[in-house]
Amino acid sequence: MAQSYSPKDHEQRRVDQYNKTKGGLEGYDCPECNNRGNFARLYEDNGYYEMVMRPCRCMKIRKSLWAIEKSGLSSVMKKLTFDSFETSTTWQEYIKNKAIAFVKDNTDKWFYIGGQVGSGKTHICTAITISLFKQGKDGLYMLWKDKTAELKGLMNTEGYDKQISELKKAEVLYIDDFLKTPNKKPPSSADINIAFEILNYRYINKLITVISSEWALSDVIEFDEATGSRIKELTGEYLLTISKNSKKNYRH
């Protein structure tokens, strides 16, 4: 004779069976949900029973990693790590130690590194950003020249408001090649306005911001004191400048 189950037992069996299945999500291996991205649980309401889903905490990490993938950094995620950062000199070791300290104790500080081309600024900032994402933080990557060109084309449209709002409100924002211009010309007024709009919001709300630039912060302050002073205040000990020296250009 076939065994009969109550509605509660039936749904509980479904829940248990689902939670034993293996999921197909890639990019991050989660032993808790077995890469399903969620868990089933039994919902009860006045004698009514139903299997419902709740997300696994790994989904926040996955969303961050997916954001990196969309940004174009996915190809260098495994390459640009703290372990692979060159530390054959004292100045490189200092940068790496500061970056690791920032990841460990950061709450509302910013990280800014400017100066010599090819000295590893993008490498160290990418390592910082991915480490923060792996802690469960959400965020965006912004390649300054490309994104600002797109924003300028959307000026006075809903598209502009939507995109700049995402940059302003991201839990973590990494701006790469901040205020980069052709032939090292001073940034335009439009560039300064976009920079201030994004960074002033993040300054007021103490949102984690990581910035790499060919400009030293003193240059940024000269271009626009309001923007530069905000960066200076929130970076504190995490304000780094690599002096101009062709020997520090490791792209040669």
N, C-alpha and C positions, 0 to 999 in steps of 0.2 A: 504493500500500500504506500502510495507517494506521501512524503512528508509535507505537511501544510505549514505555512508560515504566516504570522500576523503581518499586517501592513508595516509595522515598525521593523520587524525582523527582516522583511523583504527589502526595505530601503537600506537597512544597515548592511545587509549582504552586498548590495550594490555599492555602497560607500567603501566597504572594506576591499572589494574586488578592484574598484577604480584606483584606490590608493596603493595597490600593489603593482599596477601596470607601469611600464617604462615609457617615458615620453621621448619625443624626437627633437626637442629644442637643442640648438647647437650654440657654440661660442662661450659657454660657461657650464662647467660640470657641477651640478648641485646634488649632493647625496641625500638631501632632505626630501625633495619632491621627485627625485629620480628623473629630473629634466622634463617634467610635465609642465611646470610653471604654476601649478595650483594643487590644492587638496580638496577632496570631497568631504562633506560633513553632513550629519543628519539634522535637518530642520524640523522642528515640531511646533505645531500650533493647534491647540485644543483638539488633540486626537488625530490631527492630519500630519502625515510624515512625508518628507521629500528630501531627495539628495540635492544639495546646493554646493557651490564652489566658493572657495576663498583663495586669493592669490598667495603664492609662496613669496617669501621675502627676496628670493633670488630674482624676481621679476624687475625689481628696481635696478639691480645691477645689470640685468640683461638690457633694459631700456637704455641705460647709460652707454653700454657697449654698442648697442645698435646706433645710438646717436654718433658715436665715434666712427662707426663704419660708414654712416651716411656722410660724415664730414670729410672723408678721404684719408683719415689717419689709420684706417684699419690695416693697411699694408705695412705700417711701421710700428704697430703696437708691440710686437714681439721683439723688434729690433731696438727701439728707443726706450730702454729700461734703465733703472738705476744701476743694475749689475753691468750693463754694457757701456756705461758712461766712462770715458777715459779719465783716469786720475793719476797720470804720470807726473803731474806737476802739483805744487802746493795750491795754486789758484784753482785748479780743477777740483782738487779734493775739498777745498773750502766751499765751492759752489754745490757740490754733491751733498755735503753734510748739511748745508743750509736748506737745501731742497727736501731732504729726508726729515729734518726737524720741522719744516713747514707742514708736511703731510701728517706728522705725528701729533703736533700740538695745535694745529690751526683751528680756530673757531670763527673769527671774524676778521682775520688778517688777509692782506693781499700779498702776492709775490710778483716782483718786477725784476727782470734782468735785461739790461741793455748794453750795447757796445759792439765790439769787434765782430765783423761778419765771419761766419764759419767756425765759431768758437764753441758750439754746442748748446746754444740758447734754446733752440727748438727741441733738441734732444731732452734737455733737463725739464723743460716745461711739459713736454708730452709725458714723460715719466711721472711727474707730479700729478697731472690731470688723470691719467689712467689709474694711478694709485688711489686717488680720491674717489673715482668711480667704483673701484673695487671695494671701497669701504661702504658702498651703498648709496653714495650721493649721485644725484642726477645732474646733467649739465650739457653744455654745448661747446663746440669748437668754432672759432671765428678766424678765418684767414683774412686779415684786415683789408688788403687791396681788393680782393675778389668780392667780399661781402659789401664793402662800402660802395663799390661800383654798382652792385645790384640795388642797394638801398637808394642811391641817388636817382636811379632810373624809376623808382617807385614813389618818389617824393609826392606828397599831397594826395596819396591814394590810401585805401584801406589796407592794401598789401604792405605798404611801408609801416603803418601802425602795428600790424600783426607781427611782422618780422622783427621790428626793433623792440617790441614788447617782449618777445621771446628772449632776446639777448639781454634785456634789462633785468628780467625776472628769473633767469636760469639759476639754479642752486649753485652751480659752478660754471664759470665762463672762462675759457682760455682764449685770449686774443693773441694771435701769432703775427709777427711783423707789424706791430702797432705803428700807425702813422707812416707806413712805408710809402715812398713816393719815387717817381722816376728820377734817377741821377741825384738822389739826396736833396731834392728841392724842398723848401719848407712846405708843410701841408697846407691845403686850401682851407678857406673859411668853412666850406661844407664839411671837410674832414674833421675840423675842430668841433663843429656843432654836433656832429654825430658822436664823436668821442665823449663830449661833455654830457650829451643826453643819456648815453648808456652808462657812463661811469658815475655820474652824479646820482642816478637812481640807485646804483649798486653801493655807492658810498653811504647814502642815507639809510639803506636797509642792511648794510654790513654783509653783503653777499660775497662769497669767496670768488676772487678774481685772480687769474694767473696771466701775466703779460710778458711777452718777449718783444724786443724791438732793437733795431739798429741804432736808435737814438738813446743816449744817456738820459736819465730823468731831468737833468739840468737843461737839456735841449727842449724837452717837452714843456718845462716850466717857462722857458723863454718864448715858446710858441703860444702857450696859453696858461697863465698862472693858475687859473681856477681849476683846470683839469689836472695840471701837474701837482698842485699842492694837495689835492685830494688823494692822489696816488701816493705821494710822499707820506702823508699822515697814516694811511692804512697799511702801508708796507712795513714801516718801522725797520726792524732788523732784517727783513726779507727784501730789502732794496739792494740790488747788486749791479755793479757796473764793471764790464770787462774792458780794460784800457785798449786803445787802438794799437795793434801790433800785428804785422803780417805773419809773424811766427805763430800766432795763436789761431790762425785760419787753417783748420784741419781739413778743409776741402781741397787744398792744393795737392 
